[in-house]
Amino acid sequence: MTEPLVLILDVAYALGFLLRALAILTSWIVVPSEALRDWTAGAIGLMTHAVMTRASLGLTGRPFTATGPIKFIYAAAFVAALARIVAAFDVLREPMLHISATAWVLAFGGFVSFMRRCMRGGAHDVARRLPAQGRTPGRRLVAPARRR
């Protein structure tokens, strides 16, 4: 449960759920429509980043551990969601919206940078990480031919 790749999924959903519950119970503090929008932007945005990074790691044959860049992506997305939630309370609304927008740009920019490094290795990188079942050193990983 302490692995950030799994923890971020729970944190994202719980944060949005708590904000929505607060809006239902105390609609004079949090406007329900603001809470729903923040839930979808924050929770779905964080979950999307979590799923995209897990899928990228799996498809490129990398271990399912959160490296520094992945933690940065999650932190930036979390800051973006949190700043948007604070803006919903009308606390420093304008600066919080700017912080949120900047953090989203950093999160998605970080993901693009991460993906670029993941995909740069290509098939050779994946082949190095897979077990050497019947392949000779220096050869590309090629799918076996289909028999008719």
C-alpha positions in Angstrom: 0.0 0.0 0.0 3.0 2.3 0.4 3.9 2.0 -3.3 3.0 5.3 -4.9 1.7 3.6 -8.1 -1.1 2.1 -6.0 -1.5 4.8 -3.3 -2.2 7.6 -5.8 -5.3 5.7 -7.0 -6.8 5.6 -3.5 -5.8 9.2 -2.6 -7.3 10.6 -5.8 -10.6 8.9 -5.3 -10.8 9.5 -1.6 -10.0 13.2 -1.9 -12.8 13.7 -4.5 -15.3 11.7 -2.5 -14.6 13.6 0.7 -15.1 17.0 -1.2 -18.3 15.8 -2.7 -19.6 14.6 0.7 -18.7 17.9 2.2 -20.7 19.7 -0.5 -23.7 17.5 0.1 -23.6 18.0 3.9 -22.7 21.7 3.9 -23.8 23.2 0.6 -23.4 26.7 2.1 -19.6 26.1 2.4 -18.9 24.2 -0.8 -21.1 24.6 -3.8 -22.1 21.1 -5.0 -21.4 21.9 -8.7 -17.8 23.1 -7.8 -17.2 20.0 -5.7 -18.3 17.7 -8.6 -16.1 19.6 -11.1 -13.1 19.4 -8.7 -13.7 15.7 -8.1 -13.8 15.0 -11.8 -10.8 17.2 -12.6 -8.7 16.1 -9.7 -9.6 12.5 -9.1 -10.0 11.5 -12.7 -6.9 13.5 -13.6 -4.8 11.8 -10.9 -6.2 8.4 -11.8 -5.5 9.0 -15.5 -1.9 9.8 -14.7 -1.6 6.7 -12.5 -3.0 4.4 -15.1 -1.0 5.9 -17.9 2.3 5.5 -16.0 1.5 2.0 -14.9 0.6 1.0 -18.5 3.8 2.7 -19.8 5.9 0.8 -17.4 4.2 -2.5 -18.2 4.3 -2.1 -22.0 8.0 -1.2 -22.0 9.0 -4.1 -19.6 10.0 -1.8 -16.8 9.4 -2.7 -13.1 6.3 -1.4 -11.5 8.0 1.1 -9.1 7.6 4.8 -8.9 10.8 6.5 -9.8 11.6 10.2 -9.2 10.0 11.5 -12.4 6.8 9.5 -11.7 6.6 10.9 -8.2 7.1 14.4 -9.6 4.2 13.8 -12.1 1.9 12.6 -9.2 2.9 15.5 -7.0 2.3 18.1 -9.7 -1.1 16.6 -10.5 -2.0 16.5 -6.8 -0.9 20.1 -6.3 -3.1 21.0 -9.3 -6.1 19.3 -7.8 -5.5 20.7 -4.3 -5.1 24.2 -5.6 -8.4 23.9 -7.6 -10.2 22.6 -4.5 -8.8 25.6 -2.4 -10.1 27.9 -5.2 -13.5 26.4 -4.8 -13.6 27.8 -1.3 -12.9 31.3 -2.6 -9.6 31.4 -0.8 -7.1 33.3 -3.0 -9.2 32.2 -6.0 -7.1 33.8 -8.8 -3.7 32.7 -7.6 -4.9 29.2 -6.8 -6.3 28.9 -10.4 -2.9 30.0 -11.7 -1.1 27.5 -9.5 -3.5 24.8 -10.6 -3.0 25.5 -14.3 0.8 25.6 -13.9 0.8 22.3 -12.0 -1.3 20.6 -14.6 1.1 21.8 -17.3 4.0 20.4 -15.3 2.2 17.1 -14.7 1.4 16.5 -18.3 4.7 17.9 -19.5 6.4 15.5 -17.1 4.4 12.6 -18.4 5.4 13.5 -22.0 9.0 13.6 -21.0 8.7 10.3 -19.1 7.0 8.7 -22.1 9.7 10.0 -24.4 12.4 8.3 -22.3 10.4 5.1 -22.0 9.8 4.8 -25.7 13.2 5.9 -26.8 14.6 2.5 -26.0 12.2 0.7 -28.4 12.2 -3.0 -29.0 15.9 -3.4 -27.9 15.1 -1.9 -24.5 12.2 -4.2 -24.0 14.2 -7.2 -25.2 17.0 -6.5 -22.7 14.5 -6.5 -19.9 12.8 -9.8 -20.9 14.2 -13.2 -20.1 16.5 -14.6 -22.8 14.3 -17.5 -23.9 15.9 -18.8 -27.0 17.2 -15.5 -28.3 20.8 -14.9 -29.1 22.7 -11.8 -27.8 22.5 -8.8 -30.0 19.4 -10.0 -31.9 16.1 -8.1 -31.9 13.1 -9.6 -30.2 10.9 -10.9 -33.0 7.6 -12.7 -32.7 7.7 -16.3 -34.0 6.3 -17.0 -37.4 2.8 -18.4 -37.5 2.4 -22.0 -38.7 -0.4 -22.8 -41.1 
